[in-house]
């Protein structure tokens, strides 16, 4: 028998054997070792196809058998939901080992990249802090943190990163409250920048999450001085940068009308509080030398004397049917605020 015939017979025999082997429905014992190790570790041992187990003999045998690769084979990935901007959001709810998470995250990123996804967000609760390290090693960066979770993000395509940055501003208020005796409600703080300086200042404070500016002004005055008030207008606002953990601040000066007059200071934060004649308040050296404070005082007094109009609030519905406050100058707004006939 010549070499060509021998080779043809050998190949034919292997092909027939492989077809029999791959189409047989007989169960393969679990402890049976593969005849030949595959070139790829993950292809060794048993795999399940067409609802029966099979064992890979070798890469060459599989090639001779011309086995068709299983389409859409299941690759375990992390559960995520799509966002509105072509990305996905992963919210880890159950505990997971760091090593398993790292492996699944790598597989998930590969699949999301093939699907054309862009930004990948991972929300980790405090109890899943062990997953922070593998996420960072996979290319994720910190986006923002709240008391109960950390948000990480990763831009996975090879295109310019267009993910939005963390919130850039915080919002605070200052409250100008004057009684009919032309006395201004002022405080001296126990802590902070003005502590121990002897400066009398307006009640101030940060707006809480989900709180309206008008409500925050009323709340801060009540907390610091015990005075009940009603919101009148936003007189003016200013912006300053890198004021609080590198964030910018929007500071709204609000005029409030008092409905009570007996002061009960907040012991934990306020050293003293009083109704001070407005002339004494504006005569303080700090106020006179501070251009911004001086200008705000002139605005406040002009409003009290009816010579200035600030921004009133109007509760209105948005496109989402949720109501929110619109702040606007209503001096010449009578024609569009009048009720419809």
C-alpha distance (Angstrom), angle and dihedral (degrees) to the residues before:
residue distance angle dihedral
X1 . . .
X2 3.78 . .
X3 3.80 123.9 .
X4 3.81 94.9 -104.5
X5 3.79 93.3 53.3
X6 3.80 91.1 45.5
X7 3.79 91.8 51.4
X8 3.81 91.7 47.6
X9 3.79 91.7 50.4
X10 3.83 91.5 47.8
X11 3.80 92.9 51.0
X12 3.79 91.8 45.8
X13 3.78 90.9 51.2
X14 3.80 92.8 49.7
X15 3.82 92.4 47.9
X16 3.80 92.5 50.2
X17 3.78 91.8 47.0
X18 3.77 92.2 49.4
X19 3.80 92.9 50.5
X20 3.78 91.0 50.6
X21 3.77 90.5 46.5
X22 3.80 95.0 49.0
X23 3.81 96.9 43.8
X24 3.77 98.0 43.4
X25 3.82 114.2 114.4
X26 3.77 94.0 -155.5
X27 3.76 114.3 119.3
X28 3.75 116.8 -112.5
X29 3.80 114.0 -133.3
X30 3.77 111.6 -106.5
X31 3.80 93.5 -127.7
X32 3.76 95.9 49.2
X33 3.79 113.0 117.4
X34 3.81 121.4 -136.4
X35 3.79 115.5 -98.9
X36 3.78 93.1 -126.4
X37 3.74 130.8 12.8
X38 3.79 115.0 -112.7
X39 3.77 120.0 -122.6
X40 3.83 86.4 -121.4
X41 3.81 117.0 61.5
X42 3.79 93.4 -147.1
X43 3.81 90.4 57.3
X44 3.79 94.4 58.3
X45 3.77 123.5 101.3
X46 3.75 125.1 13.9
X47 3.78 127.8 -17.5
X48 3.79 128.4 -179.8
X49 3.79 120.0 -124.7
X50 3.78 130.9 159.8
X51 3.82 88.7 4.0
X52 3.80 97.1 -63.5
X53 3.79 131.8 87.5
X54 3.78 122.6 -107.8
X55 3.77 135.6 178.7
X56 3.77 125.3 -136.2
X57 3.81 109.9 -124.8
X58 3.82 96.4 -170.7
X59 3.75 142.3 -44.7
X60 3.82 91.0 -98.5
X61 3.81 93.3 50.4
X62 3.78 91.5 49.8
X63 3.78 88.8 48.9
X64 3.79 93.1 51.3
X65 3.77 90.1 49.5
X66 3.82 88.2 51.4
X67 3.79 90.6 -141.1
X68 3.77 111.4 -167.2
X69 3.78 113.3 -124.1
X70 3.78 112.7 -112.7
X71 3.79 107.3 -103.5
X72 3.77 120.5 -129.2
X73 3.78 92.5 7.1
X74 3.79 111.7 -168.7
X75 3.79 114.1 -101.4
X76 3.76 111.6 -175.0
X77 3.79 110.6 -124.1
X78 3.77 135.6 168.7
X79 3.77 117.8 -84.4
X80 3.80 112.7 -108.4
X81 3.80 140.1 158.5
X82 3.78 126.4 -131.7
X83 3.78 119.4 -111.8
X84 3.81 126.5 -147.1
X85 3.79 94.5 -99.2
X86 3.78 104.0 59.1
X87 3.78 96.4 -86.9
X88 3.78 138.4 100.5
X89 3.79 134.5 -119.1
X90 3.79 119.7 -144.7
X91 3.79 115.9 -161.6
X92 3.79 111.8 -173.2
X93 3.78 108.0 -147.2
X94 3.81 103.9 161.3
X95 3.82 129.1 54.7
X96 3.81 116.0 -98.2
X97 3.78 136.9 -179.7
X98 3.79 113.2 -105.6
X99 3.80 93.9 -125.8
X100 3.80 93.1 51.5
X101 3.79 91.3 46.6
X102 3.81 91.2 51.2
X103 3.81 91.3 52.3
X104 3.81 94.8 46.0
X105 3.80 91.6 44.8
X106 3.80 91.0 54.3
X107 3.82 91.4 50.3
X108 3.79 91.4 45.1
X109 3.81 94.0 51.2
X110 3.82 90.3 50.3
X111 3.78 91.8 52.7
X112 3.81 94.4 43.1
X113 3.78 89.6 50.3
X114 3.82 90.3 52.4
X115 3.81 88.4 50.2
X116 3.79 90.7 54.5
X117 3.79 96.4 -111.6
X118 3.77 117.7 162.0
X119 3.79 120.8 -167.9
X120 3.79 120.4 28.5
X121 3.80 117.0 -159.2
X122 3.81 123.6 -165.2
X123 3.79 119.6 -165.4
X124 3.80 111.9 -162.3
X125 3.78 123.0 -172.9
X126 3.79 118.2 -146.0
X127 3.81 91.8 -99.9
X128 3.83 89.1 60.6
X129 3.80 95.8 54.0
X130 3.83 89.6 123.3
X131 3.82 87.7 73.9
X132 3.81 94.7 60.2
X133 3.81 94.8 82.7
X134 3.84 97.1 52.2
X135 3.80 90.1 44.8
X136 3.81 92.2 53.2
X137 3.81 90.6 46.6
X138 3.81 88.0 53.1
X139 3.80 90.5 58.7
X140 3.80 102.5 -90.7
X141 3.80 121.9 139.8
X142 3.79 131.9 -159.2
X143 3.80 113.4 -94.2
X144 3.79 104.1 173.6
X145 3.78 141.8 -33.3
X146 3.78 135.4 -142.6
X147 3.81 128.9 -172.0
X148 3.81 91.7 -90.7
X149 3.82 105.2 32.0
X150 3.80 148.5 23.1
X151 3.81 122.3 -137.0
X152 3.80 119.3 -150.2
X153 3.79 127.2 -176.6
X154 3.79 139.7 -166.8
X155 3.81 130.5 -172.7
X156 3.81 103.9 -145.3
X157 3.85 108.0 -177.6
X158 3.79 123.1 82.5
X159 3.81 92.0 -111.1
X160 3.82 133.4 97.8
X161 3.80 112.0 -66.1
X162 3.83 109.9 -110.9
X163 3.80 98.8 172.3
X164 3.81 113.0 136.5
X165 3.77 117.3 -108.6
X166 3.78 123.8 -121.0
X167 3.81 118.3 -81.1
X168 3.80 107.9 -63.5
X169 3.80 101.7 -162.0
X170 3.75 141.3 47.4
X171 3.82 122.7 -158.9
X172 3.82 127.3 -130.7
X173 3.79 136.7 171.5
X174 3.77 139.8 -145.6
X175 3.81 118.8 -158.0
X176 3.81 123.8 -142.7
X177 3.82 107.3 -163.5
X178 3.82 120.4 173.2
X179 3.80 128.9 176.1
X180 3.80 127.6 -147.7
X181 3.80 90.3 -90.5
X182 3.82 89.5 64.3
X183 3.79 91.0 -110.0
X184 3.80 120.0 145.0
X185 3.81 123.1 -140.8
X186 3.83 106.2 -121.4
X187 3.79 137.8 169.2
X188 3.80 141.6 -162.2
X189 3.80 112.8 -139.4
X190 3.80 125.0 -133.9
X191 3.80 92.7 -150.5
X192 3.76 138.8 27.7
X193 3.76 135.5 38.0
X194 3.81 97.3 -27.4
X195 3.80 97.5 41.5
X196 3.80 111.2 129.8
X197 3.83 94.3 2.8
X198 3.79 96.6 104.8
X199 3.81 90.7 -127.6
X200 3.79 117.0 147.7
X201 3.79 110.0 -145.2
X202 3.78 141.3 172.1
X203 3.81 118.8 -89.2
X204 3.81 107.9 -91.9
X205 3.79 138.7 175.1
X206 3.79 148.0 147.4
X207 3.78 122.8 -80.5
X208 3.80 110.5 -115.6
X209 3.80 122.8 -125.6
X210 3.81 109.5 -79.2
X211 3.80 92.4 9.7
X212 3.80 124.6 127.4
X213 3.79 120.1 -125.0
X214 3.80 92.6 -120.6
X215 3.81 91.9 50.6
X216 3.81 92.5 46.5
X217 3.81 91.8 55.1
X218 3.80 92.4 52.0
X219 3.80 91.6 45.6
X220 3.81 95.8 49.2
X221 3.81 92.8 50.9
X222 3.79 91.0 49.1
X223 3.82 92.8 48.1
X224 3.81 96.7 46.8
X225 3.80 100.8 37.6
X226 3.81 109.1 11.8
X227 3.82 90.6 -122.8
X228 3.81 118.6 140.6
X229 3.80 113.1 -136.8
X230 3.78 144.0 171.3
X231 3.78 124.2 -134.6
X232 3.82 114.6 -112.8
X233 3.81 109.9 167.8
X234 3.76 147.7 -30.9
X235 3.79 100.6 -109.2
X236 3.79 98.0 -170.5
X237 3.80 141.8 -35.2
X238 3.76 135.6 -142.7
X239 3.78 135.7 -162.0
X240 3.78 129.3 -142.9
X241 3.79 130.2 176.6
X242 3.80 135.3 -133.9
X243 3.77 90.6 11.5
X244 3.80 102.0 131.0
X245 3.82 120.5 29.5
X246 3.82 89.1 -30.9
X247 3.82 91.3 -53.2
X248 3.78 126.0 127.2
X249 3.78 121.7 -119.2
X250 3.80 133.6 -141.1
X251 3.80 109.1 -155.4
X252 3.82 117.6 -164.7
X253 3.81 119.9 -162.3
X254 3.81 107.9 -150.4
X255 3.78 131.2 -169.2
X256 3.81 114.6 -139.0
X257 3.78 130.7 -173.8
X258 3.83 114.4 -134.0
X259 3.81 120.5 -127.0
X260 3.81 96.4 178.8
X261 3.79 132.3 32.3
X262 3.80 110.5 -166.6
X263 3.79 108.8 103.9
X264 3.80 122.0 -137.4
X265 3.81 106.4 176.3
X266 3.77 125.0 -147.2
X267 3.80 100.9 -108.1
X268 3.82 95.7 -158.9
X269 3.83 95.3 57.4
X270 3.81 110.2 11.7
X271 3.79 122.0 72.4
X272 3.81 94.0 -172.9
X273 3.81 140.8 -11.4
X274 3.80 133.1 -167.7
X275 3.78 148.3 153.3
X276 3.81 103.0 -100.6
X277 3.82 126.2 -168.1
X278 3.77 106.2 -105.2
X279 3.80 91.7 -126.6
X280 3.82 90.5 58.6
X281 3.78 91.8 46.6
X282 3.82 95.5 53.4
X283 3.83 91.1 41.9
X284 3.81 92.6 65.2
X285 3.84 109.7 118.5
X286 3.79 91.4 -128.3
X287 3.80 92.3 53.9
X288 3.80 94.5 45.0
X289 3.81 93.2 49.2
X290 3.80 94.5 45.4
X291 3.79 107.5 82.2
X292 3.79 94.5 -162.5
X293 3.81 95.1 48.2
X294 3.78 91.3 45.9
X295 3.79 91.9 52.0
X296 3.81 93.0 47.9
X297 3.79 90.2 51.8
X298 3.81 90.6 53.3
X299 3.80 89.9 51.5
X300 3.80 92.1 49.2
X301 3.80 93.6 49.6
X302 3.81 91.6 46.1
X303 3.79 89.0 54.1
X304 3.81 91.5 49.4
X305 3.82 89.5 51.7
X306 3.82 91.7 49.4
X307 3.81 95.2 -110.7
X308 3.80 98.3 111.9
X309 3.78 136.1 49.7
X310 3.78 122.0 -153.7
X311 3.81 132.8 -178.9
X312 3.78 118.5 -58.4
X313 3.81 121.4 -161.0
X314 3.78 126.2 -117.0
X315 3.81 122.0 -172.5
X316 3.81 107.6 -138.0
X317 3.80 138.1 165.1
X318 3.81 120.6 -109.6
X319 3.81 130.2 -150.4
X320 3.81 89.0 -84.8
X321 3.83 90.3 56.1
X322 3.80 89.7 -114.1
X323 3.78 116.6 129.8
X324 3.79 122.9 -128.3
X325 3.77 137.2 164.5
X326 3.78 122.2 -93.1
X327 3.82 114.7 -159.6
X328 3.80 115.5 -153.0
X329 3.77 143.3 149.6
X330 3.79 104.6 -97.6
X331 3.81 97.7 -175.7
X332 3.81 93.0 109.2
X333 3.79 97.7 18.2
X334 3.79 98.3 100.3
X335 3.80 94.1 104.5
X336 3.80 94.9 60.3
X337 3.80 97.5 32.7
X338 3.80 93.8 55.7
X339 3.84 112.2 108.9
X340 3.77 115.0 -101.3
X341 3.83 115.8 -106.5
